[in-house]
Amino acid sequence: MPYVQSSDLNIFYEVIDATSPSCTDVQTIVFHHGIGADPGIWRDWLPFLIDHFRVVIFDMRGYGRSVNPNHKIEYSLDIMTQDVLRVIDAQGGGSVHLVGESIGGTIGLNFAIRYPDRIKSLTVSNGGHVGSSIERVNLWQETIDTRGIKAWSDEFMANRFYPDSLSAEKSAWFASKQETWTRDGILNPIRVLVNTNLLNELKHIDCEVLIMHPDKSPFIPVGVSVDLFQHLKTARLQVFAHAKHGLPYSHSSQCAQMLRHFLEEIERRKN
């Protein structure tokens, strides 16, 4: 299994390369999941992408196989951004298309600011440039400390999905992954996110940005994504109706097709 050493732990990553032999310019997409999610949320995106793109997924620090049981795991926006850089270097280097959801989208914005020569495009799903709208961290901590991770996960599922947006099987899979997160793996990165404000640095992002946002995220209002859109040089914004914070999983095929169209447009303009 492939791992790459980051600042204080090994990050697990996986490369999926099923590109067509006729594809002469294979580019790479790196996917970054958010808190409570799992790299498996991107699986339903793959059929729309893997004929033309190499795909890299990884477990974000503090989750799944990216843990260090012998040491306390450090969290900061720059540390998590460096994790992305380490994964990119490990899978072959160069510049990539980066896709991030929730905190993964915020990390993606920071990556585009810090490492502009390593990113071809950025896609932000249900994420933002400021975290001040997320006001539930104390409530999450109380729930976890008094009733456990499963109780937190059960409540969080209602914030992610409308009851009719997933099959019973898909809902059960997501819940089972969410329940494996640890207390610190949830609370420490969310505190980083709450204290993040990248507004004054967005002017440094030169790559094209696609923003996909749900109309009913309980954590990041549509107004945050509109503000992000307005402060970027080259961006497009799509708001999805009848969607909550689990947008990339509940609307996987629509999101993947939009990403494919976005990347193909970039490719056509460059050729």
Secondary structure in CASP SS format (residue, H / E / C, confidence):
PFRMAT SS
TARGET T0000
AUTHOR 0000-0000-0000
METHOD secondary structure of the structure
MODEL  1
M C 1.00
P C 1.00
Y E 1.00
V E 1.00
Q E 1.00
S C 1.00
S C 1.00
D C 1.00
L C 1.00
N E 1.00
I E 1.00
F E 1.00
Y E 1.00
E E 1.00
V E 1.00
I E 1.00
D C 1.00
A C 1.00
T C 1.00
S C 1.00
P C 1.00
S C 1.00
C C 1.00
T C 1.00
D C 1.00
V C 1.00
Q E 1.00
T E 1.00
I E 1.00
V E 1.00
F E 1.00
H E 1.00
H C 1.00
G C 1.00
I C 1.00
G C 1.00
A C 1.00
D C 1.00
P H 1.00
G H 1.00
I H 1.00
W H 1.00
R H 1.00
D H 1.00
W H 1.00
L H 1.00
P H 1.00
F H 1.00
L C 1.00
I C 1.00
D C 1.00
H C 1.00
F E 1.00
R E 1.00
V E 1.00
V E 1.00
I E 1.00
F E 1.00
D C 1.00
M C 1.00
R C 1.00
G C 1.00
Y E 1.00
G C 1.00
R C 1.00
S E 1.00
V C 1.00
N C 1.00
P C 1.00
N C 1.00
H C 1.00
K C 1.00
I C 1.00
E C 1.00
Y C 1.00
S C 1.00
L H 1.00
D H 1.00
I H 1.00
M H 1.00
T H 1.00
Q H 1.00
D H 1.00
V H 1.00
L H 1.00
R H 1.00
V H 1.00
I H 1.00
D H 1.00
A H 1.00
Q C 1.00
G C 1.00
G C 1.00
G C 1.00
S C 1.00
V E 1.00
H E 1.00
L E 1.00
V E 1.00
G E 1.00
E E 1.00
S C 1.00
I H 1.00
G H 1.00
G H 1.00
T H 1.00
I H 1.00
G H 1.00
L H 1.00
N H 1.00
F H 1.00
A H 1.00
I H 1.00
R H 1.00
Y C 1.00
P H 1.00
D H 1.00
R H 1.00
I E 1.00
K E 1.00
S E 1.00
L E 1.00
T E 1.00
V E 1.00
S E 1.00
N C 1.00
G C 1.00
G C 1.00
H C 1.00
V E 1.00
G C 1.00
S C 1.00
S C 1.00
I C 1.00
E C 1.00
R C 1.00
V H 1.00
N H 1.00
L H 1.00
W H 1.00
Q H 1.00
E H 1.00
T H 1.00
I H 1.00
D H 1.00
T H 1.00
R H 1.00
G C 1.00
I H 1.00
K H 1.00
A H 1.00
W H 1.00
S H 1.00
D H 1.00
E H 1.00
F H 1.00
M H 1.00
A H 1.00
N H 1.00
R H 1.00
F C 1.00
Y C 1.00
P C 1.00
D C 1.00
S C 1.00
L C 1.00
S C 1.00
A H 1.00
E H 1.00
K H 1.00
S H 1.00
A H 1.00
W H 1.00
F H 1.00
A H 1.00
S H 1.00
K H 1.00
Q H 1.00
E C 1.00
T C 1.00
W C 1.00
T C 1.00
R H 1.00
D H 1.00
G H 1.00
I H 1.00
L H 1.00
N H 1.00
P H 1.00
I H 1.00
R H 1.00
V H 1.00
L H 1.00
V H 1.00
N C 1.00
T C 1.00
N E 1.00
L C 1.00
L H 1.00
N H 1.00
E H 1.00
L H 1.00
K H 1.00
H H 1.00
I C 1.00
D C 1.00
C C 1.00
E E 1.00
V E 1.00
L E 1.00
I E 1.00
M E 1.00
H E 1.00
P E 1.00
D C 1.00
K C 1.00
S C 1.00
P C 1.00
F C 1.00
I C 1.00
P C 1.00
V H 1.00
G H 1.00
V H 1.00
S H 1.00
V H 1.00
D H 1.00
L H 1.00
F H 1.00
Q H 1.00
H C 1.00
L C 1.00
K C 1.00
T C 1.00
A E 1.00
R E 1.00
L E 1.00
Q E 1.00
V E 1.00
F E 1.00
A C 1.00
H C 1.00
A C 1.00
K C 1.00
H C 1.00
G C 1.00
L H 1.00
P H 1.00
Y H 1.00
S H 1.00
H C 1.00
S H 1.00
S H 1.00
Q H 1.00
C H 1.00
A H 1.00
Q H 1.00
M H 1.00
L H 1.00
R H 1.00
H H 1.00
F H 1.00
L H 1.00
E H 1.00
E H 1.00
I H 1.00
E H 1.00
R H 1.00
R H 1.00
K H 1.00
N C 1.00
END
